[in-house]
Amino acid sequence: MDKFMANFHEAADGTLLVDWNEQPRFKQLAGLAKRHGRIPDGWEITFARHEEGKSVRLAVRLGPLPEWQTRVLDAIPVPARLTDPNDVTQALSASDTFTIQGNTARHRALRLMQALVEAARSEGFSARAVIGKKLNWSGDVRRDEVEFATGAHRFQLWFRQPIDKVPHEPSERETTRAKRGYLFPDFDEVPSENLTLKLEGQGEQFWASSWSDAAPEEEGPRLEDHLAQVLEEMKLRCNQLTAAQEEADRVHDEKERQRRHDEVLARASFRAAFLTEAMQEQAEHWQEARRLRAYASAIRKNVETDRSRGEAALEWAREIEQEADRIDPLIQGAQAPRIPEPSYTQLQEHTPRPQW
């Protein structure tokens, strides 16, 4: 354990790079360090994937907790009575599918939702009741939810009510029947006074996706104590989703910028290659025209020294000179040709390849 913690202080940035297969052992060491109080207050040990070329290693880091984990949240006040219910609370209160049973638990759930809706709206969220949402194809299982939204981000929140088992109090009739051998249940199932809030929506989880009342005997936090964290969870997820979208947009814009830059280079390369090829082709035609004219001239001289070849040879010389005139770029008015629009394949052939 001492060696494990000492390694962090010796490592750069408090980060250990270890073999990926060592993950179970190092997570066990981190758990032991936390259990035995070896991690400084306000710090944590985290694990991340670290790529080095084609190899993957595990980065184990000892560092301060992120700011969101140390932030002190202001409590959300819950009204003692619903004197001015908002539209969401009114819709839930009037719904047959708002399944919280028992007057005390039902009224408390409405007060909790009233407080959360008002707090969320003050933070820029919209909120609306979704009554009787179908949970299966037949629609015979439904629940009421509250949808919170900001921008493109949406979250659904709903209550669940556990069932408690309480010792069965036999009636006089059951006691009489028991004397004749009939049995009665040891426990009764009754809706709990304790409630659970469930959150569903986009983004990765930060604090939690479910909050519950602590059992009375545990003397732990109640949902009233969790409301600020519920709202904070939605805000954290929104921030993370926004940051992820901004990064995706940045990457997309960078790729698009690179694509446009590469296209400019590809078009310039295509133009240069096309003109170079045209120059060479014109020069070859010019030289070929000169060669043909020289040949035609030689034929004429040959006819002058050998009249027996006659008119047929001279006709052939004229045809050769006509071909020379046809291909000679100087006669055609030598100039740069019109550069055509390159095809996709041609652009790809001239696009710079990344250097690895």
C-alpha contacts under 8 A as a table, 3 or more apart, distances in Angstrom:
res1	aa1	res2	aa2	distance
1	M	4	F	5.01
1	M	5	M	6.36
1	M	29	L	7.16
1	M	32	L	7.97
1	M	33	A	7.00
2	D	5	M	5.36
2	D	6	A	6.00
3	K	6	A	5.00
3	K	7	N	6.13
4	F	7	N	5.41
4	F	8	F	7.25
4	F	29	L	7.51
5	M	8	F	5.57
5	M	9	H	7.21
5	M	38	R	7.75
6	A	9	H	5.36
6	A	10	E	6.51
7	N	10	E	5.15
7	N	11	A	6.10
7	N	16	L	7.49
8	F	11	A	5.15
8	F	12	A	7.97
8	F	14	G	4.67
8	F	15	T	6.26
8	F	16	L	6.68
8	F	61	R	7.40
8	F	62	L	6.48
9	H	12	A	7.87
9	H	14	G	5.91
10	E	14	G	7.28
11	A	14	G	5.07
11	A	15	T	5.78
11	A	16	L	6.31
12	A	15	T	6.09
13	D	61	R	7.90
14	G	61	R	5.62
14	G	62	L	5.42
14	G	63	G	6.85
15	T	59	A	6.31
15	T	60	V	5.52
15	T	61	R	4.24
15	T	62	L	6.52
16	L	58	L	7.92
16	L	59	A	5.65
16	L	60	V	4.99
16	L	61	R	6.22
17	L	50	H	7.89
17	L	57	R	6.34
17	L	58	L	5.63
17	L	59	A	4.74
17	L	60	V	6.41
18	V	22	E	6.79
18	V	57	R	5.84
18	V	58	L	5.28
18	V	59	A	6.62
18	V	60	V	7.65
19	D	22	E	5.43
19	D	23	Q	7.60
19	D	56	V	7.90
19	D	57	R	5.20
19	D	58	L	6.02
20	W	23	Q	5.78
20	W	56	V	6.62
20	W	57	R	4.74
20	W	58	L	4.89
21	N	24	P	7.45
22	E	25	R	5.53
22	E	26	F	6.32
22	E	58	L	7.92
23	Q	26	F	5.32
23	Q	27	K	6.06
23	Q	58	L	6.96
24	P	27	K	5.23
24	P	28	Q	6.19
25	R	28	Q	5.12
25	R	29	L	6.29
26	F	29	L	4.91
26	F	30	A	6.10
26	F	60	V	7.94
27	K	30	A	4.98
27	K	31	G	6.16
28	Q	31	G	5.07
28	Q	32	L	6.28
29	L	32	L	5.09
29	L	33	A	6.13
30	A	33	A	5.03
30	A	34	K	6.24
30	A	45	I	6.60
31	G	34	K	5.19
31	G	35	R	6.10
32	L	35	R	4.99
32	L	36	H	6.08
33	A	36	H	5.32
33	A	37	G	6.15
33	A	38	R	4.95
33	A	39	I	6.15
34	K	37	G	5.20
34	K	38	R	5.98
34	K	39	I	5.72
35	R	38	R	7.74
37	G	40	P	7.46
39	I	43	W	6.46
39	I	44	E	6.66
39	I	45	I	7.92
40	P	43	W	5.52
40	P	44	E	7.79
42	G	64	P	5.81
42	G	65	L	5.58
42	G	70	T	7.56
43	W	62	L	6.95
43	W	63	G	5.43
43	W	64	P	4.10
43	W	65	L	4.98
44	E	62	L	5.75
44	E	63	G	5.71
44	E	64	P	6.11
44	E	65	L	5.85
45	I	60	V	6.84
45	I	61	R	5.46
45	I	62	L	4.56
45	I	63	G	6.56
46	T	60	V	5.81
46	T	61	R	5.29
46	T	62	L	6.66
46	T	63	G	7.90
47	F	58	L	6.84
47	F	59	A	5.68
47	F	60	V	4.82
47	F	61	R	6.53
48	A	58	L	5.98
48	A	59	A	5.11
48	A	60	V	6.73
49	R	56	V	6.92
49	R	57	R	6.28
49	R	58	L	5.21
49	R	59	A	6.08
50	H	56	V	5.74
50	H	57	R	5.07
50	H	58	L	5.67
50	H	59	A	5.82
51	E	54	K	6.99
51	E	55	S	5.91
51	E	56	V	4.52
51	E	57	R	6.16
52	E	55	S	5.23
52	E	56	V	6.07
52	E	57	R	7.39
53	G	56	V	7.94
65	L	69	Q	6.36
65	L	70	T	7.05
66	P	69	Q	5.65
66	P	70	T	7.06
67	E	70	T	5.36
67	E	71	R	6.13
68	W	71	R	5.24
73	L	228	A	6.34
73	L	229	Q	7.37
74	D	228	A	6.67
75	A	225	D	7.03
75	A	227	L	7.39
75	A	228	A	5.59
76	I	115	A	6.80
76	I	116	L	7.33
76	I	119	A	7.01
76	I	224	E	7.66
76	I	227	L	6.28
76	I	228	A	5.69
77	P	115	A	6.55
77	P	224	E	7.90
78	V	111	R	6.37
78	V	112	L	6.08
78	V	114	Q	7.72
78	V	115	A	5.25
78	V	224	E	6.91
79	P	82	L	6.66
79	P	111	R	6.19
79	P	112	L	7.99
79	P	115	A	7.02
80	A	111	R	7.44
81	R	111	R	7.06
82	L	85	P	5.61
82	L	111	R	6.38
85	P	88	V	7.90
85	P	89	T	5.74
85	P	90	Q	6.05
85	P	114	Q	6.81
86	N	89	T	5.44
86	N	90	Q	6.17
86	N	114	Q	6.77
87	D	90	Q	5.12
87	D	91	A	6.17
87	D	128	R	7.77
87	D	129	A	8.00
88	V	91	A	5.23
88	V	92	L	6.34
88	V	114	Q	7.51
88	V	117	V	7.73
88	V	127	A	7.38
88	V	128	R	5.74
88	V	129	A	5.10
88	V	146	V	7.48
89	T	92	L	5.16
89	T	93	S	6.00
89	T	110	L	5.94
89	T	111	R	7.96
89	T	113	M	6.79
89	T	114	Q	5.89
89	T	129	A	7.92
90	Q	93	S	5.07
90	Q	94	A	6.25
91	A	94	A	5.34
91	A	95	S	6.19
91	A	129	A	6.49
91	A	131	I	7.61
92	L	95	S	5.12
92	L	98	F	6.05
92	L	110	L	7.50
92	L	129	A	7.00
92	L	131	I	7.31
92	L	144	D	7.20
93	S	98	F	7.37
93	S	110	L	7.18
95	S	98	F	5.54
95	S	131	I	6.97
96	D	99	T	7.38
97	T	131	I	7.10
97	T	132	G	5.67
97	T	142	R	6.68
97	T	143	R	5.71
97	T	144	D	6.09
98	F	131	I	7.91
98	F	132	G	7.97
98	F	143	R	6.49
98	F	144	D	5.48
99	T	143	R	7.31
99	T	144	D	7.96
100	I	105	A	6.68
100	I	106	R	5.20
100	I	109	A	7.67
100	I	159	F	7.56
100	I	160	R	7.37
100	I	161	Q	6.22
101	Q	105	A	6.55
101	Q	106	R	5.90
101	Q	161	Q	7.94
101	Q	191	P	6.45
102	G	105	A	5.46
102	G	106	R	5.87
102	G	191	P	7.43
102	G	193	E	7.96
103	N	106	R	5.18
103	N	107	H	5.91
104	T	107	H	5.36
104	T	108	R	6.11
104	T	193	E	7.59
105	A	108	R	5.09
105	A	109	A	6.12
105	A	193	E	5.50
105	A	194	N	7.55
105	A	195	L	7.72
106	R	109	A	5.16
106	R	110	L	6.37
107	H	110	L	5.18
107	H	111	R	6.30
108	R	111	R	5.05
108	R	112	L	6.15
109	A	112	L	5.08
109	A	113	M	6.19
109	A	159	F	7.55
109	A	195	L	7.86
110	L	113	M	5.14
110	L	114	Q	6.02
111	R	114	Q	4.98
111	R	115	A	6.29
112	L	115	A	5.28
112	L	116	L	6.28
112	L	223	L	7.86
112	L	224	E	6.94
112	L	227	L	7.94
113	M	116	L	5.02
113	M	117	V	5.93
114	Q	117	V	5.36
114	Q	118	E	6.26
115	A	118	E	5.36
115	A	119	A	6.20
116	L	119	A	5.13
116	L	120	A	5.98
116	L	227	L	6.55
116	L	231	L	7.37
117	V	120	A	5.12
117	V	121	R	6.07
117	V	127	A	6.41
118	E	121	R	5.24
118	E	122	S	6.29
119	A	122	S	5.17
119	A	123	E	6.56
119	A	231	L	7.92
120	A	123	E	5.08
120	A	124	G	6.61
120	A	125	F	5.33
120	A	126	S	7.38
120	A	127	A	7.73
120	A	148	F	7.84
120	A	231	L	6.59
121	R	124	G	5.15
121	R	125	F	4.72
121	R	126	S	5.70
121	R	127	A	7.01
122	S	125	F	7.24
124	G	150	T	6.81
125	F	148	F	6.11
125	F	149	A	5.35
125	F	150	T	5.00
126	S	147	E	7.99
126	S	148	F	5.54
126	S	149	A	5.18
126	S	150	T	6.37
127	A	146	V	6.65
127	A	147	E	5.55
127	A	148	F	4.54
127	A	149	A	6.53
128	R	146	V	5.65
128	R	147	E	5.44
128	R	148	F	6.85
129	A	144	D	7.29
129	A	145	E	6.02
129	A	146	V	4.55
129	A	147	E	6.36
130	V	133	K	6.45
130	V	144	D	5.73
130	V	145	E	5.06
130	V	146	V	5.70
130	V	147	E	6.79
131	I	143	R	6.95
131	I	144	D	4.62
131	I	145	E	6.51
132	G	142	R	5.09
132	G	143	R	5.05
132	G	144	D	5.18
133	K	142	R	5.15
133	K	143	R	5.32
133	K	144	D	6.06
133	K	145	E	7.37
134	K	137	W	7.41
134	K	139	G	4.96
134	K	140	D	7.39
134	K	141	V	6.11
134	K	142	R	4.64
134	K	143	R	6.98
135	L	139	G	6.49
135	L	140	D	7.92
135	L	141	V	5.44
135	L	142	R	5.40
135	L	143	R	7.35
136	N	139	G	5.40
136	N	140	D	7.10
136	N	141	V	6.18
136	N	142	R	7.88
138	S	141	V	7.79
139	G	142	R	6.56
144	D	158	W	6.72
145	E	156	Q	6.18
145	E	157	L	5.59
145	E	158	W	4.80
145	E	159	F	7.89
146	V	156	Q	5.65
146	V	157	L	5.25
146	V	158	W	6.38
147	E	154	R	6.75
147	E	155	F	5.59
147	E	156	Q	4.57
147	E	157	L	6.44
148	F	154	R	5.74
148	F	155	F	5.17
148	F	156	Q	6.36
148	F	157	L	7.80
149	A	152	A	7.25
149	A	153	H	5.57
149	A	154	R	4.36
149	A	155	F	6.31
150	T	153	H	5.44
150	T	154	R	6.71
153	H	202	Q	6.91
153	H	238	C	6.50
153	H	241	L	7.98
154	R	201	G	6.13
154	R	202	Q	6.88
155	F	199	L	6.93
155	F	200	E	5.70
155	F	201	G	4.40
155	F	202	Q	6.94
155	F	234	M	7.39
156	Q	199	L	5.80
156	Q	200	E	5.16
156	Q	201	G	6.18
157	L	197	L	6.85
157	L	198	K	5.58
157	L	199	L	4.70
157	L	200	E	6.50
158	W	197	L	5.79
158	W	198	K	5.45
158	W	199	L	6.93
159	F	195	L	6.81
159	F	196	T	5.63
159	F	197	L	4.75
159	F	198	K	6.26
160	R	195	L	6.02
160	R	196	T	5.05
160	R	197	L	6.34
160	R	198	K	7.31
161	Q	191	P	6.59
161	Q	192	S	6.20
161	Q	193	E	7.71
161	Q	194	N	6.84
161	Q	195	L	5.04
161	Q	196	T	6.32
162	P	191	P	6.27
162	P	192	S	5.45
162	P	194	N	7.10
162	P	195	L	6.80
162	P	196	T	7.76
163	I	189	E	6.09
163	I	190	V	5.56
163	I	191	P	4.67
163	I	192	S	5.24
164	D	189	E	5.59
164	D	190	V	5.36
164	D	191	P	6.07
164	D	192	S	5.28
165	K	187	F	5.72
165	K	188	D	5.50
165	K	189	E	4.71
165	K	190	V	6.48
166	V	187	F	5.26
166	V	188	D	5.33
166	V	189	E	6.51
166	V	190	V	7.32
167	P	186	D	6.00
167	P	187	F	4.43
167	P	188	D	6.23
168	H	185	P	6.49
168	H	186	D	5.34
168	H	187	F	4.52
168	H	188	D	5.28
170	P	173	R	7.91
170	P	174	E	5.64
170	P	175	T	6.21
170	P	184	F	7.29
171	S	174	E	5.08
171	S	175	T	6.23
172	E	175	T	5.10
172	E	176	T	6.26
173	R	176	T	5.12
173	R	177	R	6.16
174	E	177	R	5.00
174	E	178	A	5.95
174	E	182	Y	7.94
174	E	183	L	7.96
174	E	184	F	6.71
175	T	178	A	5.02
175	T	179	K	6.65
176	T	179	K	5.43
176	T	180	R	7.15
177	R	180	R	5.22
177	R	181	G	6.71
177	R	182	Y	5.41
177	R	183	L	7.74
178	A	181	G	5.01
178	A	182	Y	4.53
178	A	183	L	5.72
178	A	184	F	7.36
179	K	182	Y	7.14
185	P	188	D	7.06
192	S	195	L	7.22
194	N	212	S	7.45
194	N	213	D	5.46
194	N	214	A	7.58
194	N	215	A	7.25
195	L	212	S	5.92
195	L	213	D	5.79
195	L	223	L	7.57
196	T	210	S	6.92
196	T	211	W	5.58
196	T	212	S	4.20
196	T	213	D	6.48
196	T	223	L	7.61
197	L	210	S	5.64
197	L	211	W	5.21
197	L	212	S	6.34
197	L	223	L	7.83
198	K	209	S	6.02
198	K	210	S	4.58
198	K	211	W	6.70
199	L	209	S	4.96
199	L	210	S	6.07
200	E	209	S	6.83
202	Q	237	R	7.30
202	Q	241	L	7.81
203	G	237	R	5.22
203	G	238	C	7.27
203	G	240	Q	6.97
203	G	241	L	5.94
204	E	237	R	6.45
204	E	240	Q	7.90
205	Q	208	A	6.03
205	Q	209	S	6.79
205	Q	233	E	7.62
205	Q	237	R	7.12
206	F	233	E	6.38
206	F	236	L	7.18
206	F	237	R	7.40
207	W	229	Q	7.49
207	W	233	E	6.23
208	A	211	W	7.22
208	A	233	E	7.29
211	W	223	L	6.90
211	W	226	H	6.94
211	W	230	V	8.00
212	S	222	R	6.99
212	S	223	L	6.19
213	D	220	G	7.67
213	D	221	P	6.43
213	D	222	R	4.39
213	D	223	L	5.43
214	A	218	E	6.25
214	A	219	E	6.72
214	A	220	G	4.98
214	A	221	P	5.75
214	A	222	R	5.86
215	A	218	E	5.30
215	A	219	E	6.84
215	A	220	G	7.14
216	P	219	E	5.47
216	P	220	G	7.57
221	P	224	E	7.81
221	P	225	D	5.82
221	P	226	H	7.41
222	R	225	D	5.40
222	R	226	H	6.80
223	L	226	H	4.89
223	L	227	L	6.30
224	E	227	L	5.71
225	D	228	A	7.21
226	H	229	Q	5.30
226	H	230	V	6.29
227	L	230	V	4.99
227	L	231	L	6.39
228	A	231	L	5.30
228	A	232	E	6.08
229	Q	232	E	4.76
229	Q	233	E	5.91
230	V	233	E	5.14
230	V	234	M	6.63
231	L	234	M	5.29
231	L	235	K	6.38
232	E	235	K	4.98
232	E	236	L	6.01
233	E	236	L	5.14
233	E	237	R	6.16
234	M	237	R	5.19
234	M	238	C	6.15
235	K	238	C	5.04
235	K	239	N	6.17
236	L	239	N	5.11
236	L	240	Q	6.13
237	R	240	Q	5.02
237	R	241	L	6.01
238	C	241	L	5.07
238	C	242	T	5.99
239	N	242	T	5.07
239	N	243	A	6.04
240	Q	243	A	5.08
240	Q	244	A	6.03
241	L	244	A	5.03
241	L	245	Q	6.08
242	T	245	Q	5.07
242	T	246	E	6.06
243	A	246	E	5.02
243	A	247	E	6.11
244	A	247	E	5.08
244	A	248	A	6.10
245	Q	248	A	4.93
245	Q	249	D	6.01
246	E	249	D	4.97
246	E	250	R	6.02
247	E	250	R	4.90
247	E	251	V	6.12
248	A	251	V	5.13
248	A	252	H	6.06
249	D	252	H	4.95
249	D	253	D	5.96
250	R	253	D	5.08
250	R	254	E	6.02
251	V	254	E	5.04
251	V	255	K	6.08
252	H	255	K	5.10
252	H	256	E	6.07
253	D	256	E	4.95
253	D	257	R	5.97
254	E	257	R	4.98
254	E	258	Q	6.05
255	K	258	Q	5.00
255	K	259	R	5.96
256	E	259	R	4.87
256	E	260	R	6.15
257	R	260	R	5.21
257	R	261	H	6.11
258	Q	261	H	4.95
258	Q	262	D	5.93
259	R	262	D	5.06
259	R	263	E	6.04
260	R	263	E	4.98
260	R	264	V	6.27
261	H	264	V	5.21
261	H	265	L	6.40
262	D	265	L	5.06
262	D	266	A	5.91
262	D	351	T	5.91
262	D	352	P	6.58
263	E	266	A	4.84
263	E	267	R	5.99
263	E	347	L	7.15
263	E	351	T	6.77
264	V	267	R	5.22
264	V	268	A	6.21
265	L	268	A	5.09
265	L	269	S	6.03
265	L	350	H	7.84
265	L	351	T	6.88
265	L	352	P	7.49
266	A	269	S	5.00
266	A	270	F	5.97
266	A	347	L	5.61
266	A	348	Q	7.52
266	A	349	E	7.99
266	A	350	H	4.72
266	A	351	T	4.71
266	A	352	P	7.10
267	R	270	F	4.97
267	R	271	R	6.04
267	R	342	P	7.53
267	R	347	L	6.69
267	R	350	H	7.50
268	A	271	R	5.08
268	A	272	A	6.14
269	S	272	A	5.15
269	S	273	A	6.05
269	S	350	H	6.01
270	F	273	A	5.12
270	F	274	F	5.92
270	F	342	P	7.45
270	F	346	Q	7.50
270	F	347	L	7.16
270	F	350	H	6.21
271	R	274	F	5.08
271	R	275	L	6.08
271	R	339	I	6.86
272	A	275	L	5.26
272	A	276	T	6.01
273	A	276	T	5.09
273	A	277	E	6.09
274	F	277	E	5.21
274	F	278	A	6.18
274	F	339	I	7.35
275	L	278	A	4.88
275	L	279	M	6.02
275	L	336	A	7.22
275	L	337	P	7.55
275	L	339	I	7.91
276	T	279	M	5.08
276	T	280	Q	6.21
277	E	280	Q	5.18
277	E	281	E	6.04
278	A	281	E	5.00
278	A	282	Q	6.02
278	A	336	A	7.74
278	A	337	P	7.32
279	M	282	Q	5.18
279	M	283	A	6.09
279	M	336	A	7.99
280	Q	283	A	5.07
280	Q	284	E	6.05
281	E	284	E	5.05
281	E	285	H	6.16
282	Q	285	H	5.02
282	Q	286	W	6.02
282	Q	328	D	7.83
282	Q	329	P	6.03
283	A	286	W	4.98
283	A	287	Q	6.11
284	E	287	Q	5.14
284	E	288	E	5.97
285	H	288	E	4.88
285	H	289	A	5.96
285	H	327	I	5.75
285	H	328	D	5.87
285	H	329	P	6.93
286	W	289	A	5.06
286	W	290	R	6.30
286	W	327	I	7.16
286	W	328	D	5.00
286	W	329	P	6.10
286	W	330	L	7.38
287	Q	290	R	5.08
287	Q	291	R	6.19
288	E	291	R	4.99
288	E	292	L	6.13
288	E	324	A	7.34
288	E	328	D	7.96
289	A	292	L	5.09
289	A	293	R	6.19
289	A	323	E	7.59
289	A	324	A	4.21
289	A	325	D	6.86
289	A	327	I	6.41
289	A	328	D	5.48
290	R	293	R	5.16
290	R	294	A	6.15
290	R	324	A	7.17
291	R	294	A	5.10
291	R	295	Y	6.21
292	L	295	Y	5.00
292	L	296	A	6.17
292	L	320	I	6.19
292	L	321	E	6.67
292	L	323	E	7.88
292	L	324	A	5.84
293	R	296	A	4.95
293	R	297	S	6.07
293	R	320	I	7.03
293	R	321	E	5.61
293	R	324	A	6.41
294	A	297	S	5.05
294	A	298	A	6.21
295	Y	298	A	5.01
295	Y	299	I	6.32
295	Y	317	A	7.88
295	Y	320	I	7.98
296	A	299	I	5.08
296	A	300	R	6.42
296	A	316	W	7.93
296	A	317	A	4.57
296	A	318	R	7.23
296	A	320	I	6.09
296	A	321	E	6.38
297	S	300	R	5.16
297	S	301	K	6.32
297	S	317	A	7.40
298	A	301	K	5.12
298	A	302	N	6.12
299	I	302	N	5.01
299	I	303	V	6.29
299	I	313	A	6.92
299	I	314	L	7.27
299	I	317	A	6.27
300	R	303	V	5.08
300	R	304	E	6.38
300	R	313	A	7.64
300	R	314	L	6.32
300	R	317	A	6.93
301	K	304	E	5.08
301	K	305	T	6.52
302	N	305	T	5.26
302	N	306	D	5.99
303	V	306	D	4.86
303	V	307	R	5.39
303	V	308	S	7.54
303	V	309	R	5.98
303	V	310	G	6.50
303	V	313	A	7.10
303	V	314	L	7.44
304	E	307	R	6.03
306	D	309	R	6.27
307	R	310	G	5.46
309	R	312	A	6.84
309	R	313	A	5.94
310	G	313	A	5.98
310	G	314	L	6.85
311	E	314	L	5.08
311	E	315	E	6.12
312	A	315	E	5.10
312	A	316	W	6.32
313	A	316	W	5.10
313	A	317	A	6.30
314	L	317	A	4.98
314	L	318	R	6.31
315	E	318	R	5.08
315	E	319	E	6.40
316	W	319	E	5.12
316	W	320	I	6.28
317	A	320	I	5.09
317	A	321	E	6.27
318	R	321	E	5.08
318	R	322	Q	6.20
319	E	322	Q	5.01
319	E	323	E	6.28
320	I	323	E	5.17
320	I	324	A	6.24
321	E	324	A	4.90
321	E	325	D	6.18
322	Q	325	D	5.04
322	Q	326	R	6.15
323	E	326	R	4.93
323	E	327	I	6.36
324	A	327	I	5.48
324	A	328	D	5.87
325	D	328	D	5.19
325	D	331	I	6.51
326	R	331	I	7.84
326	R	332	Q	7.66
327	I	332	Q	7.88
328	D	331	I	5.57
328	D	332	Q	6.54
329	P	332	Q	4.88
329	P	333	G	6.06
329	P	334	A	4.92
330	L	333	G	5.17
330	L	334	A	4.95
331	I	334	A	7.29
342	P	346	Q	5.79
342	P	347	L	6.30
343	S	346	Q	5.12
343	S	347	L	6.26
344	Y	347	L	5.14
344	Y	348	Q	6.20
345	T	348	Q	5.05
345	T	349	E	6.28
346	Q	349	E	5.06
346	Q	350	H	6.51
347	L	350	H	5.17
347	L	351	T	6.01
348	Q	351	T	5.06
